[in-house]
Amino acid sequence: MDQINHLCRDCFKEFVDITTGSRCPDCASTRTIAHEELHSLSMAHVDCDAFFASVEKRDNPSLIDKPVIIGGGQRGVVATCCYIARMSGIHSAMPMFTAIKKCPEAIIIRPDLKKYSSVSKQIHQLMNTLTPEVEPLSIDEAFLDLSGTTKMHKASPAKTLARFAKKIEDEIGVSVSIGLSHNKFLAKIASDLDKPRGMALIGKSETMKFLAPKPISIIYGVGKIFTKTLKEDGFVNIGQLQNHDQNDLIRRYGDMGARLSRLSKGEDHRAISTRQKVKSVSNETTFGKDISLIDPLSFHLLGLCEKTSERMKKQNLVGHTVTLKLKSSTFKSITRARHLSLPTQLAHVIYETAYSLLEKEVHGIKFRLIGIGISGLEKSTAEDPTDLLEPKFARNAAVERAMDKVRDKFGSKAVVRGKIYRQKETKR
């Protein structure tokens, strides 16, 4: 029988054995990983385990053995939950009232995005010490290409990543799961195979055999509707795609058919992209009670436009398309968008555009959520060209710039728009 390379993820001992489940000969740990291609794979996907909940448990050890849900009030949704809560069937994006019914003993914690962003920054800084080829995907996950780093770290990518995972636990207090393979598609799949605190490898030689029995839905971009279409056409698992003629898949599904054919065989030639372009800026809020009248809806809309504008100004961005998002009391989602003739970052332009979209949707429907987004982003080379705007808009732009200067000096609450101020006074 061939000997297999092993790595202990606790003491980092490397050894060779004929079995795949050996204990470490040095520390007797069972947290060993065995693979024929252990020392040759270099594309990794690192994913924090139940990130928000893990940070909260780190900061409050009394929560360690309790089910924890991170999310809004009764009318919000689950942002994430710990693995104990997941045993009750809770998952991300589930309505909070459903989650509470499934796990009434759960501890509910509102998200602290500032704290989570700070922890994320620490983790990404440590990633950058491993390789310059880091592609952040979100606040809690990233791709890393460790090709050519063996001499620098005096260790294979697998061993370097094992050390990295332990360093994250010891110094930051949260855990990560790692997928290691020969491309990004497979590395991301691998990171889900052994959660939490996992490390899984998918080698080149086993790619086809590994993928064949898997459901087609694990291919990114294949959602519920497309999965149903494929099933109706006789495609249930990836092996069926592997054995099907590529040209026929293209005839059936166009460009997606070509992707299905390539990815079913584990072919993914995407390189790491270290420059992440912001695609959109958005904010939304869920109401404590359903709202059907335009005045209170527009009050919330204006506040969201202010926040969105502030974020764009801080990042020196302007956008071309304004998108309004609404969700009814029956959870029906409505999105409406309008392309601007000139890109903007100004709150009053965003608001007036969004308000015109909102007016057309308010006819007795009760809404539980409203959101605003700006897409088609680009770096601003100058302020909005007020000289090209109507006089009214030019005056409003000048007023808003003046308000920004006051807020920069005295704080965001130093100047409040009249509509927001009047609404606050009414509530008192």
C-alpha positions in Angstrom: 0.0 0.0 0.0 1.2 3.5 -0.9 2.4 5.7 1.9 0.4 8.9 2.5 1.6 12.3 3.6 0.1 13.5 7.0 0.1 16.8 8.8 -0.9 17.4 12.4 -2.9 20.6 12.7 -2.1 21.0 16.4 1.7 20.7 16.6 2.4 20.8 12.8 4.3 17.5 12.8 4.6 16.1 9.2 4.8 12.3 8.9 4.2 9.5 6.5 1.9 6.5 7.1 -0.2 4.0 5.2 -3.4 5.0 6.9 -5.6 8.1 6.6 -6.7 8.4 10.2 -3.5 8.2 12.2 -2.9 10.0 15.4 0.1 12.4 15.5 3.2 10.5 16.7 4.4 13.5 18.6 1.3 15.0 20.4 -1.2 12.2 19.9 -3.7 14.6 18.4 -6.4 13.2 16.1 -6.6 16.5 14.2 -4.4 15.2 11.5 -4.9 15.6 7.8 -3.8 13.1 5.2 -3.6 13.5 1.4 -1.5 12.3 -1.5 -1.2 15.9 -2.8 -0.7 17.5 0.7 2.5 19.3 -0.3 1.5 20.4 -3.8 -1.8 22.2 -3.5 -1.7 26.0 -3.1 -5.1 27.7 -3.8 -6.9 28.3 -0.5 -10.3 29.5 0.6 -10.4 30.7 4.2 -13.8 31.1 5.9 -14.5 32.2 9.4 -16.8 29.9 11.4 -20.1 31.6 12.3 -18.1 34.8 12.4 -20.4 37.3 14.2 -21.5 34.7 16.8 -17.9 33.6 17.4 -16.8 37.2 18.1 -19.7 37.6 20.6 -18.8 34.3 22.3 -15.1 35.3 22.5 -16.1 38.6 24.2 -18.6 36.9 26.5 -17.4 33.4 27.6 -20.8 32.8 29.4 -22.3 32.3 25.9 -19.9 29.5 24.9 -22.3 26.6 25.4 -25.5 28.5 24.5 -27.3 28.9 21.2 -26.6 32.5 19.9 -28.4 34.3 17.1 -27.1 37.5 15.6 -29.9 39.5 14.2 -32.6 42.2 14.5 -35.8 42.3 16.5 -38.9 40.1 15.9 -39.3 41.6 12.4 -35.7 41.3 11.3 -33.8 38.4 9.9 -30.9 36.2 11.1 -27.5 37.6 10.2 -25.8 34.5 11.4 -26.0 32.0 14.3 -23.6 29.7 16.1 -23.4 26.0 15.4 -25.4 25.1 18.5 -28.3 27.2 17.2 -28.0 25.6 13.7 -28.8 22.2 15.3 -32.3 23.6 15.8 -32.6 24.3 12.0 -31.8 28.0 12.1 -29.9 29.5 9.2 -28.8 32.9 7.9 -31.6 35.1 6.3 -34.3 33.2 8.2 -37.0 35.6 9.7 -36.3 36.2 13.3 -39.8 35.2 14.4 -39.3 31.8 12.8 -35.8 31.4 14.4 -37.2 32.2 17.8 -40.0 29.6 17.4 -37.4 27.0 16.4 -35.1 27.8 19.3 -36.9 29.9 22.0 -33.9 29.5 24.4 -31.5 31.2 22.0 -29.6 34.4 23.0 -30.4 37.2 20.6 -27.7 39.8 20.0 -28.0 42.7 17.7 -25.1 43.0 15.2 -22.1 45.2 16.1 -20.7 45.7 12.6 -18.0 48.1 13.8 -16.6 45.4 16.1 -16.8 42.7 13.5 -15.1 44.9 10.9 -12.3 45.5 13.4 -11.8 41.8 13.9 -12.0 41.2 10.2 -9.2 43.7 9.6 -7.0 41.9 12.0 -7.6 38.6 10.2 -6.9 40.1 6.8 -3.7 41.7 8.0 -2.5 38.2 9.1 -3.5 36.8 5.7 -1.3 39.4 4.0 1.7 38.1 5.9 1.2 34.7 4.2 1.0 36.0 0.6 0.4 39.2 -1.4 -2.2 37.2 -3.4 -5.2 37.7 -1.2 -8.7 38.2 -2.6 -11.3 39.3 0.1 -14.8 38.0 -0.7 -16.6 39.4 2.3 -16.0 40.4 5.9 -15.3 36.8 6.9 -13.8 35.0 3.9 -11.1 35.3 1.3 -9.1 33.4 -1.4 -5.3 33.1 -1.0 -2.9 31.8 -3.6 0.2 30.5 -1.8 2.1 29.4 -4.9 5.8 30.1 -4.6 5.7 30.8 -0.8 7.3 27.5 0.3 10.8 29.0 0.6 9.6 32.2 2.3 7.7 30.2 5.0 10.0 27.2 5.0 6.8 25.1 4.8 4.3 23.8 2.3 1.1 25.9 1.8 -0.8 23.3 3.8 1.5 23.6 6.8 1.6 27.4 6.5 -2.3 27.5 6.6 -2.5 25.2 9.5 -0.1 27.5 11.5 -2.2 30.5 10.3 -5.5 28.9 11.6 -3.9 28.2 15.0 -2.6 31.8 15.2 -6.1 33.2 14.5 -7.5 31.1 17.4 -4.7 32.0 19.8 -4.3 35.7 19.0 -7.8 36.8 17.8 -10.0 34.2 19.5 -12.1 33.0 16.6 -11.8 29.9 14.4 -11.6 29.4 10.6 -12.1 26.6 8.2 -9.8 26.2 5.2 -10.3 24.6 1.8 -7.1 23.8 -0.2 -7.1 22.8 -3.8 -5.7 23.6 -7.3 -8.3 26.3 -8.1 -10.8 28.7 -6.6 -13.9 26.8 -7.4 -12.7 23.6 -5.6 -11.1 25.5 -2.7 -14.4 27.1 -1.8 -16.2 23.8 -1.9 -13.5 22.2 0.3 -13.8 24.9 3.0 -17.4 23.7 3.7 -16.5 20.0 4.0 -15.1 20.0 7.6 -16.7 22.9 9.5 -16.0 24.2 12.1 -12.2 24.4 12.6 -11.8 22.3 9.5 -9.2 21.8 6.8 -10.1 19.8 3.7 -8.2 19.2 0.5 -9.3 18.3 -3.0 -6.5 17.2 -5.3 -6.1 17.2 -9.0 -6.2 13.5 -9.4 -9.4 13.0 -7.5 -11.3 16.0 -8.9 -13.6 14.2 -11.3 -14.4 11.4 -8.9 -15.0 13.8 -6.1 -17.4 16.0 -8.0 -19.4 13.3 -9.8 -21.9 12.4 -7.1 -22.4 16.0 -5.8 -25.6 17.9 -6.5 -25.4 20.5 -9.3 -26.5 23.2 -6.9 -23.0 23.3 -5.3 -21.8 25.1 -8.5 -21.9 28.8 -7.8 -24.4 30.6 -9.9 -26.9 27.7 -9.9 -29.8 28.8 -7.9 -33.1 27.1 -7.0 -34.9 28.0 -10.2 -32.1 26.9 -12.5 -31.6 23.7 -10.4 -35.3 22.9 -11.0 -34.8 23.5 -14.8 -31.8 21.2 -14.9 -33.7 18.5 -12.9 -36.6 18.7 -15.4 -34.0 18.2 -18.2 -32.6 15.1 -16.4 -29.5 16.6 -14.8 -29.4 16.0 -11.0 -25.7 15.4 -10.2 -22.5 16.8 -11.5 -21.5 13.4 -13.0 -24.3 13.7 -15.5 -22.9 17.0 -16.7 -19.4 15.5 -16.9 -20.6 12.9 -19.3 -22.8 15.2 -21.4 -21.8 16.8 -24.7 -20.6 20.3 -24.0 -22.0 21.7 -27.3 -25.5 20.4 -26.3 -25.2 22.1 -22.9 -24.3 25.4 -24.7 -27.2 25.0 -27.1 -29.6 24.4 -24.1 -28.2 27.0 -21.6 -25.9 29.4 -23.6 -22.9 30.7 -21.7 -24.1 29.0 -18.5 -24.0 25.7 -20.3 -20.3 26.3 -21.1 -19.7 27.1 -17.4 -21.5 24.0 -16.3 -19.4 21.8 -18.6 -16.1 23.4 -17.4 -16.9 23.4 -13.6 -18.3 19.9 -13.6 -14.8 18.8 -14.6 -13.2 21.0 -12.0 -11.8 23.4 -14.6 -11.5 27.0 -13.2 -8.7 29.2 -14.5 -9.6 32.4 -12.5 -6.6 34.0 -10.9 -6.6 35.9 -7.6 -7.9 39.4 -7.9 -6.3 41.6 -5.3 -8.1 44.8 -6.4 -11.7 44.5 -5.3 -14.0 47.1 -7.0 -17.0 48.2 -4.9 -20.0 47.5 -7.0 -22.7 49.2 -5.0 -23.4 51.1 -1.8 -26.7 50.4 0.0 -28.6 50.8 3.3 -31.9 49.4 4.4 -34.1 49.3 7.5 -36.9 47.0 8.8 -39.8 48.8 10.5 -41.1 47.9 14.0 -44.6 48.1 12.5 -45.7 47.9 8.9 -46.0 51.2 7.1 -48.4 52.1 4.2 -48.3 55.9 4.1 -45.8 57.8 2.0 -44.9 60.4 4.6 -43.4 58.0 7.2 -41.9 55.9 4.4 -40.2 58.9 2.9 -38.9 59.9 6.3 -37.1 56.6 6.6 -36.0 56.8 2.9 -34.4 60.2 3.5 -32.4 58.9 6.5 -31.1 56.0 4.4 -30.2 58.3 1.5 -28.2 60.4 4.0 -26.3 57.4 5.2 -25.6 56.1 1.7 -24.4 59.5 0.5 -22.1 59.8 3.5 -20.5 56.4 2.7 -20.0 57.4 -0.9 -18.4 60.7 0.0 -16.0 59.0 2.4 -15.0 56.6 -0.3 -14.9 59.3 -3.0 -17.4 57.5 -5.1 -20.2 58.6 -7.4 -23.0 56.4 -8.9 -25.1 56.2 -12.0 -28.1 54.1 -10.9 -30.5 54.6 -7.9 -32.3 51.4 -6.8 -35.3 51.4 -4.4 -36.0 48.2 -2.4 -39.3 47.5 -0.7 -40.6 44.4 1.1 -44.2 44.0 1.8 -45.8 42.6 5.0 -46.2 39.4 3.0 -42.5 39.3 2.3 -42.9 40.2 -1.4 -39.8 42.0 -2.6 -40.1 45.0 -5.0 -37.1 46.7 -6.6 -37.2 49.7 -8.9 -34.2 51.5 -10.5 -33.5 54.6 -12.4 -30.4 55.6 -14.3 -29.1 59.1 -13.7 -28.0 61.4 -16.6 -25.1 62.5 -14.4 -23.4 60.4 -11.7 -23.9 61.7 -8.1 -23.0 61.2 -4.5 -25.4 63.9 -3.2 -28.1 62.8 -0.7 -30.8 65.2 -2.1 -30.3 63.9 -5.6 -30.5 60.3 -4.5 -33.5 61.0 -2.3 -35.5 62.9 -5.0 -34.9 60.1 -7.5 -35.8 57.4 -5.0 -38.9 59.3 -3.9 -40.2 59.5 -7.4 -39.9 55.7 -7.5 -41.5 55.3 -4.1 -44.6 57.4 -5.1 -45.5 54.8 -7.8 -45.5 51.9 -5.3 -47.5 53.4 -2.4 -51.2 52.5 -3.0 -52.4 50.8 0.2 -49.7 48.2 0.5 -48.2 47.7 3.9 -44.4 47.6 3.9 -42.0 46.1 6.5 -38.7 47.1 4.9 -37.3 49.9 2.7 -33.8 50.2 1.3 -31.8 52.3 -1.1 -28.8 51.4 -3.2 -26.4 53.2 -5.7 -24.6 51.2 -8.4 -22.6 51.9 -11.5 -19.9 53.3 -9.2 -16.8 55.2 -10.2 -14.2 57.3 -8.5 -15.2 61.0 -8.3 -12.7 63.3 -10.0 -14.6 66.4 -8.9 -17.8 67.3 -7.1 -21.1 66.9 -8.9 -21.1 69.3 -11.9 -23.5 71.8 -10.4 -23.1 74.2 -13.2 -24.8 71.7 -15.5 -27.7 71.2 -13.2 -31.0 73.1 -12.9 -30.6 76.2 -10.6 -32.8 74.5 -7.9 -30.4 71.5 -7.9 -27.3 73.7 -8.0 -28.6 75.6 -4.9 -29.4 72.3 -3.1 -26.0 70.9 -3.9 -24.2 74.0 -2.5 -26.3 73.7 0.7 -25.5 70.1 1.1 -21.7 70.7 0.6 -22.0 73.4 3.3 -23.8 71.0 5.6 -21.1 68.4 5.0 -18.4 70.8 6.1 -20.3 71.6 9.4 -20.8 67.9 10.1 -17.1 67.1 9.4 -16.2 69.7 12.0 -18.9 69.2 14.7 -20.2 65.7 14.1 -22.9 64.0 12.0 -25.7 65.3 14.2 -24.7 68.9 14.1 -27.0 69.6 11.1 -30.3 67.7 10.6 -32.5 68.1 7.5 -35.8 69.8 8.2 -37.9 66.7 7.3 -36.0 64.5 9.7 -36.1 67.1 12.5 -39.9 67.6 12.1 -40.5 63.9 12.2 -38.4 63.6 15.4 -40.3 66.5 17.0 -43.6 64.8 16.1 -42.6 61.6 17.8 -41.9 63.4 21.1 
